[in-house]
Amino acid sequence: MRIILTAIPFIWIILSLPFVNHIQPLIFGLPFVAFWIQLGVVITVFCIHRLYVMDTKK
């Protein structure tokens, strides 16, 4: 599970960016790629939080 939680932000931001590099559609007034990156930041925070919780339960 730790490997998956570590890989999700990398895949989200680095590997998928060439596939989502579009201006249209606009989401909340942002180009799609800007929205994608901001959503990736939120998902990264969630993944890091879950990793922290998993490590502190030991």
Beta strands, then each sheet from edge to edge (+ up, - down):
end
